[in-house]
Amino acid sequence: MKEHYDVVIIGSGMGGLVAANILAREGKSVCVLEKNNQYGGNLQTFVREKTIFDTGVHYLGGLSKGQNLYRYFEYLDILDGLEFIQLNEDGFDIITFDNDPKEYPHAQGYENFENSLIAQFPEEADAIKKYTAKLRETCEKFPLYNLKVGKPYYEDSDMFATPAKPYIDSLTENEKLRAVLAGSNLLYAGDAEKSPFYVHALSVNSYIESAYRCANGGSQITKRLIRKLKEHGGEAYKHQEVVDFEVVDKKVVSVSTKKGDVVKGNLFISNIEPKTTVKLVGEQHFRKSYGKRIEEIDSTISAFSVHIVLKPKTFPYLNKNYYHFKDYNAVWNGHQYTEESWPETYMVSMGVRKNQDEWGDQLTAISYMRYEEVAPWTDTFNTVANKNSRGETYEEFKKVKTEIFLDELEKKFPTIRECIQSVHTSTPLSYRDYIGCNRGSMYGYVKDVANPLKSFISPRTRIPNLFFTGQSLNMHGILGVTISGVLTCSEIVGGEYLLNKITKGVELPETTLEE
């Protein structure tokens, strides 16, 4: 490790790695510091009984040639060697309900999406077409989402005031169709009272355009980014948890790691939780109002996941995801479960191999879980890099929850228990410890339609050489955090300059980093 770098990046989530690659390509000396045993944040994978599971990235959108994520990956030069399997074009997401044997598909391609739903709801063609038109119209107002030069994040602040559920409800009186249109909102932890329509639109649009799974896990994206970073002279270090920032004359001059290393730099980009960053830097270095606002931003709900290793050749591979609900109300209110009603909703996704046959190796099911449920063990910490036991009561808690969850899955997939080789679980504490998100939050901070600016965090901070990136800035997901990395670098090297490079490969005069 060098004594001094142009750019020091804390945290190796997708946003941090994208920023690291961009700045290394600009000829800057870059150092990425990661606390965990793996790089990648939500792109981390884990192995149980020789079976690979994804931590957080179960599928990606916008990856067909010429689409937005494809073009960002093309610029980053990581497409070569990545293995993706396209999900079922006539139903990549399937919405289902208790006591209703029918399945309601979300299909790829807007025309296909509309036609498949109109076939199920022939009298609702106008509502379905209005819905898809609104999706596309909303997404057009985000320049970086469309790789266009413009305001760095959005073009029309009025759209922040459009709520998701009331807008969808306004399209039709058909309760089932309302539920089907909103049926994949576990993608953003949709809240009936708070979620803006733009969050819904940005979350689902790219999947409608195209939907893929990473063959053998999402960590392959991380590996490509790390490899490209090193090719451009950048460096990355695992097991280097940053525990302190040194600020001199209102600028960060270095960070210290748990191992005792001091890393100096000109610019610092935090890809870790902003709440944590403010505490590590020192609240005294920010305006009181800013520190208070960051501290008071609500985080989205967390999750409980069961990761099932399947017995060989017992459960068919499903090239689609399922979003299941106990009833139509659970689509928006599943996070308001009681102990007796949990889980009111869940998502089921399967991992895929490069040479996938008809049989599945594994299955992951995810449902909401409030952090308060694991509060008794909040003072425990456990990762591969820092192994600890949370105790017998925690293991019993997980066992009880797993059995309840399997009972629900069995209603939808009657043979599931017979196919189980082993079951492994993740709780809000797992996500908190491995990903570093506040209270195990699934998707960063809550976007509230009643107060859109409350959760808006600029990449810039009052400290001129400290920047933020990652899912807490604008949007979560692989596409969202890729854009956040671009957004952060736009503040450093210039937005128009960077977009020209991404979209055309135009070589413009060299920029200089702020001193």
C-alpha positions as CSV (number, residue, x, y, z in Angstrom):
1,M,0.0,0.0,0.0
2,K,1.3,3.4,-1.0
3,E,1.6,6.2,1.5
4,H,-0.5,8.6,-0.6
5,Y,-3.2,8.3,-3.3
6,D,-5.1,10.7,-5.5
7,V,-8.4,9.0,-4.5
8,V,-9.2,6.8,-1.5
9,I,-12.5,4.9,-1.6
10,I,-14.0,3.4,1.5
11,G,-16.1,0.4,0.8
12,S,-16.2,-1.8,-2.3
13,G,-19.9,-1.9,-3.1
14,M,-20.8,-1.5,-6.8
15,G,-20.9,2.3,-6.5
16,G,-17.4,2.4,-5.0
17,L,-16.0,0.0,-7.6
18,V,-17.6,1.9,-10.5
19,A,-16.1,5.2,-9.2
20,A,-12.8,3.5,-8.6
21,N,-12.6,2.3,-12.2
22,I,-13.7,5.6,-13.7
23,L,-11.1,7.6,-11.8
24,A,-8.4,5.0,-12.4
25,R,-9.1,5.2,-16.1
26,E,-8.6,9.0,-15.8
27,G,-5.1,8.2,-14.7
28,K,-5.6,8.8,-11.0
29,S,-4.0,6.6,-8.3
30,V,-6.9,4.9,-6.6
31,C,-7.1,2.8,-3.4
32,V,-10.2,0.9,-2.4
33,L,-10.5,-0.2,1.3
34,E,-12.9,-3.1,2.1
35,K,-13.6,-4.4,5.6
36,N,-14.9,-7.8,4.5
37,N,-13.5,-11.1,3.2
38,Q,-15.1,-10.3,-0.2
39,Y,-15.4,-7.2,-2.3
40,G,-18.7,-6.2,-3.8
41,G,-21.3,-5.3,-1.1
42,N,-24.5,-6.8,-2.2
43,L,-22.7,-8.6,-5.0
44,Q,-21.0,-10.9,-2.5
45,T,-21.8,-14.5,-2.8
46,F,-21.5,-17.4,-0.3
47,V,-21.2,-21.2,-0.8
48,R,-23.1,-23.9,1.1
49,E,-22.4,-27.5,0.2
50,K,-20.7,-26.5,-3.0
51,T,-23.7,-24.4,-4.0
52,I,-23.4,-20.7,-4.8
53,F,-25.9,-18.2,-3.4
54,D,-26.2,-14.5,-4.1
55,T,-26.3,-12.1,-1.1
56,G,-28.5,-9.5,-2.7
57,V,-28.4,-9.5,-6.5
58,H,-30.9,-12.0,-7.8
59,Y,-31.5,-10.5,-11.3
60,L,-30.5,-7.5,-13.4
61,G,-32.3,-5.4,-15.9
62,G,-31.3,-3.3,-18.9
63,L,-28.6,-5.7,-20.0
64,S,-29.6,-6.4,-23.6
65,K,-27.3,-4.8,-26.2
66,G,-27.7,-1.0,-26.3
67,Q,-29.7,-0.8,-23.1
68,N,-28.6,1.4,-20.2
69,L,-26.8,-1.1,-17.9
70,Y,-25.3,-2.8,-20.9
71,R,-23.8,0.5,-22.1
72,Y,-22.4,1.3,-18.6
73,F,-20.8,-2.1,-18.4
74,E,-19.5,-1.7,-22.0
75,Y,-17.8,1.5,-21.0
76,L,-16.3,-0.1,-17.9
77,D,-15.1,-2.9,-20.2
78,I,-16.4,-5.7,-18.0
79,L,-18.9,-7.4,-20.4
80,D,-16.3,-9.8,-21.8
81,G,-16.2,-12.9,-19.6
82,L,-19.5,-12.1,-17.7
83,E,-22.0,-14.9,-18.0
84,F,-25.7,-14.0,-17.9
85,I,-28.9,-16.1,-18.6
86,Q,-31.9,-14.3,-19.8
87,L,-35.1,-15.0,-17.9
88,N,-38.3,-16.1,-19.4
89,E,-39.3,-13.5,-21.9
90,D,-43.0,-14.2,-21.5
91,G,-42.9,-14.0,-17.7
92,F,-39.7,-13.1,-15.9
93,D,-41.7,-12.1,-12.8
94,I,-44.8,-14.0,-11.8
95,I,-47.3,-12.4,-9.4
96,T,-49.5,-14.9,-7.4
97,F,-51.9,-14.8,-4.5
98,D,-53.3,-17.2,-2.0
99,N,-56.6,-18.8,-3.1
100,D,-56.1,-17.9,-6.7
101,P,-54.6,-20.6,-8.9
102,K,-53.8,-18.3,-11.8
103,E,-50.4,-16.8,-12.4
104,Y,-50.0,-13.2,-13.6
105,P,-46.8,-12.7,-15.6
106,H,-44.6,-9.6,-16.1
107,A,-43.2,-10.1,-19.6
108,Q,-40.0,-8.6,-21.2
109,G,-40.4,-6.0,-23.8
110,Y,-43.1,-3.3,-23.4
111,E,-45.4,-4.7,-26.1
112,N,-45.1,-8.2,-24.7
113,F,-45.7,-6.9,-21.2
114,E,-48.9,-5.1,-22.3
115,N,-50.2,-8.0,-24.4
116,S,-49.7,-10.6,-21.7
117,L,-51.5,-8.5,-19.1
118,I,-54.3,-7.6,-21.6
119,A,-54.8,-11.3,-22.2
120,Q,-55.5,-11.7,-18.5
121,F,-57.5,-8.4,-18.1
122,P,-59.0,-7.8,-21.6
123,E,-61.3,-5.0,-20.3
124,E,-58.4,-3.1,-18.8
125,A,-56.3,-2.5,-21.9
126,D,-56.5,1.3,-21.6
127,A,-55.3,1.2,-18.0
128,I,-52.4,-1.1,-18.8
129,K,-51.3,1.1,-21.6
130,K,-51.6,4.2,-19.5
131,Y,-49.5,2.5,-16.9
132,T,-46.6,1.6,-19.3
133,A,-46.7,5.0,-20.9
134,K,-46.3,6.6,-17.4
135,L,-43.4,4.3,-16.6
136,R,-41.5,5.3,-19.7
137,E,-42.3,9.0,-19.4
138,T,-41.1,9.0,-15.8
139,C,-37.8,7.2,-16.6
140,E,-37.1,9.6,-19.5
141,K,-36.8,12.4,-16.9
142,F,-33.6,11.0,-15.4
143,P,-30.7,11.8,-17.7
144,L,-28.1,9.5,-16.3
145,Y,-30.6,6.6,-16.4
146,N,-30.7,7.2,-20.1
147,L,-27.0,8.1,-20.5
148,K,-27.8,11.6,-21.5
149,V,-26.1,14.9,-20.6
150,G,-28.4,17.0,-18.5
151,K,-29.0,17.9,-14.9
152,P,-27.1,15.3,-13.0
153,Y,-30.1,13.5,-11.5
154,Y,-33.5,14.6,-12.7
155,E,-35.2,17.1,-15.0
156,D,-38.6,17.5,-13.4
157,S,-39.1,17.9,-9.7
158,D,-42.9,17.6,-10.0
159,M,-42.6,13.9,-10.5
160,F,-41.3,13.5,-6.9
161,A,-44.8,14.4,-5.7
162,T,-46.6,11.6,-7.6
163,P,-47.3,8.7,-5.2
164,A,-47.0,5.1,-6.5
165,K,-50.0,3.4,-4.9
166,P,-52.6,6.2,-5.5
167,Y,-51.4,6.6,-9.1
168,I,-51.7,2.9,-9.9
169,D,-55.1,2.8,-8.1
170,S,-56.3,5.8,-10.2
171,L,-55.8,3.8,-13.4
172,T,-58.4,1.1,-12.6
173,E,-61.0,-0.1,-10.1
174,N,-59.9,-3.7,-10.6
175,E,-58.2,-4.6,-7.3
176,K,-56.5,-7.6,-8.8
177,L,-54.9,-5.6,-11.6
178,R,-53.8,-3.0,-9.2
179,A,-52.0,-5.7,-7.2
180,V,-50.5,-7.3,-10.3
181,L,-49.1,-4.0,-11.6
182,A,-47.5,-3.3,-8.2
183,G,-46.7,-6.9,-7.6
184,S,-42.9,-6.7,-7.7
185,N,-42.6,-3.8,-5.3
186,L,-40.5,-5.9,-2.9
187,L,-37.8,-4.7,-5.3
188,Y,-37.9,-1.3,-3.5
189,A,-39.8,-2.1,-0.3
190,G,-42.9,-0.3,-1.6
191,D,-44.9,1.6,1.1
192,A,-48.5,2.6,0.4
193,E,-48.1,5.8,2.4
194,K,-44.6,6.9,1.2
195,S,-43.3,5.4,-2.0
196,P,-43.1,7.8,-5.0
197,F,-44.1,6.5,-8.4
198,Y,-40.7,7.4,-9.8
199,V,-39.1,4.8,-7.5
200,H,-41.5,2.2,-8.8
201,A,-40.8,3.3,-12.4
202,L,-37.0,3.2,-12.1
203,S,-37.1,-0.1,-10.3
204,V,-39.3,-2.0,-12.8
205,N,-38.6,-0.3,-16.1
206,S,-35.2,-1.8,-16.8
207,Y,-36.5,-5.4,-16.0
208,I,-39.4,-4.9,-18.5
209,E,-36.8,-3.9,-21.1
210,S,-34.7,-7.1,-20.3
211,A,-34.2,-9.4,-17.3
212,Y,-31.1,-11.6,-16.6
213,R,-29.6,-13.7,-13.9
214,C,-25.8,-13.9,-13.3
215,A,-24.7,-17.5,-14.0
216,N,-22.8,-18.8,-10.9
217,G,-23.5,-15.7,-8.9
218,G,-23.1,-11.9,-9.1
219,S,-19.6,-11.9,-7.6
220,Q,-18.3,-12.3,-11.2
221,I,-19.2,-8.7,-11.8
222,T,-17.0,-7.7,-8.8
223,K,-14.1,-9.8,-10.0
224,R,-14.2,-8.1,-13.4
225,L,-14.3,-4.7,-11.8
226,I,-11.4,-5.5,-9.5
227,R,-9.4,-6.9,-12.4
228,K,-10.1,-3.8,-14.6
229,L,-9.2,-1.5,-11.7
230,K,-5.8,-3.2,-11.3
231,E,-5.2,-3.1,-15.1
232,H,-5.6,0.7,-14.8
233,G,-3.2,0.9,-11.9
234,G,-5.7,1.0,-9.1
235,E,-5.4,-1.0,-5.9
236,A,-7.9,-2.7,-3.6
237,Y,-7.4,-4.2,-0.1
238,K,-9.7,-6.5,1.9
239,H,-9.8,-6.8,5.7
240,Q,-9.2,-3.1,5.9
241,E,-12.0,-1.6,7.9
242,V,-11.8,2.2,8.1
243,V,-12.4,3.3,11.7
244,D,-11.4,6.9,11.6
245,F,-11.1,9.9,9.3
246,E,-8.5,12.6,10.1
247,V,-9.7,16.1,9.2
248,V,-7.2,19.0,9.1
249,D,-8.2,22.6,8.0
250,K,-11.6,21.4,7.0
251,K,-10.3,18.7,4.7
252,V,-9.9,14.9,5.1
253,V,-6.2,14.1,5.0
254,S,-6.2,10.4,5.8
255,V,-8.2,7.4,7.1
256,S,-7.1,4.9,9.6
257,T,-8.0,1.2,9.5
258,K,-8.6,-1.4,12.2
259,K,-5.2,-3.0,11.3
260,G,-3.5,0.3,12.2
261,D,-2.7,1.4,8.6
262,V,-3.0,5.1,7.8
263,V,-3.9,5.9,4.2
264,K,-3.5,9.4,2.9
265,G,-5.1,11.0,-0.1
266,N,-6.3,14.0,-2.0
267,L,-9.9,12.9,-2.4
268,F,-12.0,10.5,-0.4
269,I,-15.2,8.8,-1.5
270,S,-17.3,7.0,1.0
271,N,-19.2,4.0,-0.3
272,I,-20.4,3.1,3.2
273,E,-23.5,4.1,5.0
274,P,-23.7,8.0,5.2
275,K,-24.9,7.7,8.9
276,T,-21.7,5.7,9.7
277,T,-19.5,8.1,7.6
278,V,-20.7,11.2,9.5
279,K,-19.9,9.5,12.8
280,L,-16.5,8.3,11.6
281,V,-15.5,11.7,10.2
282,G,-16.9,13.5,13.3
283,E,-20.2,15.3,13.5
284,Q,-18.4,18.5,14.4
285,H,-17.1,18.8,10.9
286,F,-20.6,19.1,9.4
287,R,-23.4,21.6,9.9
288,K,-25.6,20.5,12.9
289,S,-28.7,20.6,10.6
290,Y,-27.0,18.3,8.1
291,G,-25.8,15.8,10.7
292,K,-29.3,15.8,12.3
293,R,-31.0,15.3,8.9
294,I,-28.7,12.3,8.0
295,E,-29.3,10.7,11.4
296,E,-33.1,11.1,11.1
297,I,-33.5,9.7,7.6
298,D,-35.5,6.5,7.9
299,S,-34.0,3.3,6.4
300,T,-36.0,0.9,4.4
301,I,-37.2,-2.3,6.1
302,S,-34.9,-5.4,6.3
303,A,-35.4,-9.0,5.2
304,F,-35.3,-12.6,6.4
305,S,-34.1,-15.0,3.7
306,V,-34.0,-18.8,3.5
307,H,-31.4,-20.2,1.2
308,I,-32.2,-23.8,0.3
309,V,-29.7,-26.3,-1.1
310,L,-31.9,-28.7,-3.2
311,K,-31.4,-32.4,-3.5
312,P,-30.1,-33.3,-6.9
313,K,-32.8,-33.7,-9.6
314,T,-35.8,-33.1,-7.4
315,F,-36.9,-29.5,-8.1
316,P,-37.2,-28.1,-11.6
317,Y,-35.2,-25.0,-12.4
318,L,-37.5,-22.0,-12.7
319,N,-36.3,-19.4,-15.1
320,K,-38.4,-16.7,-13.5
321,N,-39.1,-15.2,-10.1
322,Y,-42.2,-15.4,-8.0
323,Y,-43.8,-12.6,-6.0
324,H,-46.5,-14.2,-3.8
325,F,-49.0,-12.5,-1.5
326,K,-51.6,-13.7,1.0
327,D,-54.1,-11.2,-0.5
328,Y,-54.2,-8.0,-2.5
329,N,-53.6,-5.8,0.5
330,A,-50.3,-7.5,1.3
331,V,-48.8,-6.1,-1.9
332,W,-48.5,-2.7,-0.2
333,N,-48.8,-3.7,3.5
334,G,-46.7,-6.8,3.8
335,H,-44.2,-5.0,5.9
336,Q,-47.0,-4.3,8.5
337,Y,-47.2,-8.0,9.3
338,T,-48.0,-9.3,12.8
339,E,-46.2,-12.2,14.5
340,E,-49.2,-14.4,13.5
341,S,-49.6,-13.2,9.9
342,W,-45.9,-13.3,8.9
343,P,-44.9,-13.7,6.1
344,E,-47.6,-11.9,4.2
345,T,-45.5,-11.7,1.1
346,Y,-42.3,-13.3,-0.3
347,M,-40.1,-13.4,-3.4
348,V,-38.7,-16.7,-4.7
349,S,-35.6,-16.7,-7.0
350,M,-33.3,-19.5,-8.1
351,G,-29.6,-19.4,-8.9
352,V,-28.5,-20.5,-12.4
353,R,-25.4,-22.3,-13.7
354,K,-23.6,-21.6,-16.9
355,N,-24.8,-24.9,-18.4
356,Q,-28.1,-25.0,-16.7
357,D,-30.2,-28.2,-17.2
358,E,-33.8,-28.8,-16.2
359,W,-33.0,-29.2,-12.5
360,G,-32.4,-26.5,-9.9
361,D,-29.5,-26.5,-7.4
362,Q,-30.8,-23.9,-5.0
363,L,-33.7,-21.6,-4.2
364,T,-33.8,-18.4,-2.2
365,A,-37.0,-17.0,-0.6
366,I,-37.1,-13.5,0.8
367,S,-39.6,-11.8,3.0
368,Y,-39.8,-8.6,5.0
369,M,-38.5,-8.5,8.6
370,R,-38.4,-5.5,10.9
371,Y,-35.1,-4.9,12.7
372,E,-36.9,-4.9,16.0
373,E,-37.3,-8.7,15.7
374,V,-33.6,-9.2,16.1
375,A,-33.1,-6.4,18.6
376,P,-32.2,-8.9,21.5
377,W,-29.0,-9.7,19.5
378,T,-28.1,-6.2,18.2
379,D,-24.9,-6.1,20.2
380,T,-23.5,-9.2,18.4
381,F,-21.4,-9.2,15.3
382,N,-20.6,-12.1,13.0
383,T,-18.9,-12.2,9.5
384,V,-16.5,-14.6,7.8
385,A,-13.7,-12.1,8.7
386,N,-14.9,-11.7,12.3
387,K,-16.5,-15.0,13.4
388,N,-18.7,-14.9,16.5
389,S,-21.7,-16.8,17.8
390,R,-25.0,-14.9,18.5
391,G,-26.1,-17.7,20.9
392,E,-28.6,-20.5,21.2
393,T,-31.7,-18.2,21.5
394,Y,-30.8,-16.6,18.1
395,E,-30.4,-20.0,16.4
396,E,-33.8,-21.0,17.9
397,F,-35.4,-17.8,16.6
398,K,-34.1,-18.5,13.1
399,K,-35.3,-22.1,13.3
400,V,-38.8,-21.1,14.2
401,K,-39.0,-18.5,11.5
402,T,-37.6,-20.9,8.9
403,E,-40.3,-23.5,9.7
404,I,-43.1,-20.8,9.4
405,F,-41.6,-19.7,6.1
406,L,-41.3,-23.2,4.7
407,D,-45.0,-23.8,5.6
408,E,-45.9,-20.8,3.5
409,L,-43.7,-21.9,0.6
410,E,-45.2,-25.4,0.8
411,K,-48.6,-23.9,-0.1
412,K,-47.2,-22.6,-3.4
413,F,-44.6,-25.3,-4.0
414,P,-46.2,-28.5,-2.4
415,T,-43.1,-30.7,-2.9
416,I,-40.5,-28.2,-1.6
417,R,-39.8,-29.9,1.8
418,E,-39.1,-33.3,0.1
419,C,-36.5,-31.5,-2.1
420,I,-34.5,-29.8,0.7
421,Q,-31.0,-31.0,1.3
422,S,-30.2,-28.1,3.7
423,V,-31.5,-24.7,4.7
424,H,-29.5,-21.6,5.6
425,T,-30.8,-18.2,6.7
426,S,-30.0,-14.5,6.7
427,T,-31.6,-12.0,9.1
428,P,-31.4,-8.2,9.4
429,L,-28.2,-8.7,11.4
430,S,-26.6,-10.7,8.6
431,Y,-27.3,-7.8,6.2
432,R,-26.2,-5.2,8.7
433,D,-22.9,-7.0,9.4
434,Y,-21.9,-8.0,5.8
435,I,-23.3,-5.1,3.8
436,G,-22.9,-2.4,6.5
437,C,-26.4,-1.0,6.0
438,N,-28.2,0.7,8.8
439,R,-30.4,-1.8,10.7
440,G,-30.0,-4.3,7.9
441,S,-31.9,-2.0,5.4
442,M,-32.6,-3.7,2.1
443,Y,-32.5,-0.6,-0.1
444,G,-30.9,2.4,1.7
445,Y,-33.1,5.2,2.7
446,V,-36.8,5.6,2.5
447,K,-38.0,7.8,-0.3
448,D,-41.0,9.7,1.0
449,V,-43.4,11.3,-1.5
450,A,-44.5,13.8,1.2
451,N,-41.0,15.0,1.8
452,P,-38.8,14.1,-1.2
453,L,-35.8,16.3,-0.1
454,K,-35.5,14.6,3.3
455,S,-33.7,11.6,1.9
456,F,-31.9,13.3,-0.9
457,I,-28.1,13.2,-0.3
458,S,-25.7,14.9,-2.7
459,P,-22.5,13.3,-3.6
460,R,-20.8,16.4,-2.4
461,T,-20.4,17.2,1.3
462,R,-19.4,20.3,3.2
463,I,-15.9,18.9,3.4
464,P,-14.7,19.8,-0.2
465,N,-12.7,16.6,-0.7
466,L,-15.2,14.1,0.7
467,F,-17.8,12.6,-1.5
468,F,-20.6,10.0,-1.1
469,T,-21.6,7.2,-3.5
470,G,-23.8,4.1,-3.3
471,Q,-27.4,3.1,-2.8
472,S,-28.1,5.7,-0.2
473,L,-27.7,8.6,-2.8
474,N,-30.4,8.1,-5.3
475,M,-31.5,4.6,-6.2
476,H,-30.5,1.1,-5.2
477,G,-30.0,-2.0,-7.4
478,I,-27.1,-2.7,-9.7
479,L,-28.2,0.0,-12.2
480,G,-28.9,2.5,-9.4
481,V,-25.6,2.2,-7.8
482,T,-23.7,2.1,-11.1
483,I,-25.4,5.5,-11.8
484,S,-24.4,6.7,-8.3
485,G,-20.8,5.9,-9.1
486,V,-21.0,7.9,-12.3
487,L,-22.9,10.7,-10.6
488,T,-20.1,11.0,-7.9
489,C,-17.4,11.0,-10.5
490,S,-19.3,13.6,-12.5
491,E,-18.8,15.9,-9.6
492,I,-15.1,15.3,-9.7
493,V,-14.2,15.2,-13.4
494,G,-17.2,17.0,-14.9
495,G,-20.6,15.5,-16.0
496,E,-20.5,16.4,-19.7
497,Y,-16.9,15.2,-20.0
498,L,-17.6,11.9,-18.4
499,L,-20.9,11.2,-20.3
500,N,-19.1,11.9,-23.6
501,K,-16.6,9.3,-22.7
502,I,-19.2,6.8,-21.7
503,T,-21.4,7.3,-24.7
504,K,-19.0,7.9,-27.4
505,G,-15.5,7.1,-26.2
506,V,-14.5,10.7,-27.1
507,E,-11.1,11.7,-25.8
508,L,-11.3,15.1,-24.4
509,P,-8.6,17.2,-22.7
510,E,-7.4,15.9,-19.4
511,T,-9.2,17.1,-16.3
512,T,-7.5,17.8,-13.0
513,L,-8.7,16.7,-9.6
514,E,-9.5,19.4,-7.0
515,E,-6.6,19.9,-4.7
